Amino acid sequence: MSEIKDVTLASSGEVKIAWAQKHMPVLSRLEERFIEEQPFKDVKVSLSVHLEAKTAYLCRVLRSGGAIMSVTGSNPLSTQDDVAAALVRSGIEVFAWHAATAEEYERHISMALAQGPDAVIDDGADLSEALHTRDRDKAANVIGACEETTTGLLRYRARERDGSLLFPVVAVNDADCKHLFDNRYGTGQSVWDGIMRTTNLVVAGKAVVVAGYGWCGKGIAMRAKGLGARVIVTEVDPIRAMEAAMDGYDVMTMDDAASLGDLFVTVTGCKDVIRKEHFAAMKDGAILSNAGHFNVEINLKELEALSEKTYAARHNIMAYFVGGKTIYVLAEGRLVNLAAGDGHPAEIMDLSFAIQALSLRHLIRNQGRLDNKVFSAPKSIDYEVAKLKLEAMNIRIDSLSDAQRAYMFGESYEHLY
């Protein structure tokens, strides 16, 4: 039995899903294949991904391939109640609602696992963490998991290192068609969409501090620069810091950047990136946002402790009055592109979710042959998705001759094409 906010919202959700589907041609082509091939027939799949229209279409594509879906969200503020209702109305079990409390969110995770899944699709590894801890009794039949975030893979790899990983994991995030496009172009666009629609302020002329210069940070910095901002990057990795400098950005410590920034975006996957000493140094009116998976990058407990008062300055903006100045935090420090926006563009998630679907098929086809480790998604999946996307974009590219393939790859080239 599903647990959602209001099933009568389904018609609004259907409109959103139809729009997403129209702009996800790769997933649509895979759905046609899956209907015929039934690669997931009777496979119980538990899924925890930001529950909005693009995710809903992925769920329907997997169900078209025979999967028995049990769905929850991966962030309390990213669930769209009308989309959840549309999924329930179409016969898929859903356990999620917008603005869930911490207790409700954890309960919904456990409810999505109650079917005793054969496979898991994760965004942040919350399902799998539950399977390794409080819901360990539901892990017995798990073939494996597919994980699409950097943050989630950090959690899985920590378990692999200490020998506690219970099943194999496909690192969807490592696929080129995921991180090169989703993390860079998807995050780059959707973060600024969320910030701009929430604040209704201009970006041009502002000093933007981007904490972290991985693929997501690269995309955020690139779009900020394009919007006319002066971009400052903070990093702990010397190679990424050098790369940011050579890309034309100012690079410095957060201690130095704190007093300069008008707008801050954290995207490191780490905690306490912005702390009390940084709040104390900030300008009056500084705006803080987070694009990392968990709301731990801005230390809100320290900010609250420093604050003389707090108030809602605008929808999704909380103001903190600290030492005669006001600091603003967007979307409770949660993922600003989803908690204050609609997430990545549909065309971008088309690639990421196609990788998810094909990685799930890979797990099922290789059941019992994979060790309990984290594996990169096979390169053949990357190539398959890229080819389908290029076809949908009416782009043609050259092909290697047999002699050229052998010259480039030797006898190992066949698995790529």
Secondary structure, 3 states (H helix, E strand, C coil): CCECCCHHHHHHHHHHHHHHHHCCHHHHHHHHHHHHHCCCCCCEEEEECCCCHHHHHHHHHHHHCCCEEEEECCCCCCCCHHHHHHHHHCCCEEECCCCCCHHHHHHHHHHHHCCCCCEEEECCCHHHHHHHCCCHHHCCCCCEEEECCHHHHHHHHHHHHHCCCCCCEEEHHHCHHHHHHHHHHHHHHHHHHHHHHHHCCCCCCCEEEEECCCHHHHHHHHHHHHCCCEEEEECCCHHHHHHHHHCCCEECCHHHHCCCCCEEEECCCCCCCECHHHHHHCCCCCEEEECCCCCCCECHHHHHHHCCEEEEEECCEEEEEECCEEEEEEHHHCEHHHHCCCCCCHHHHHHHHHHHHHHHHHHHHCCCCCCCCEEECCHHHHHHHHHHHHHHCCCCCCCCCHHHHHHHHHHHHHHHC
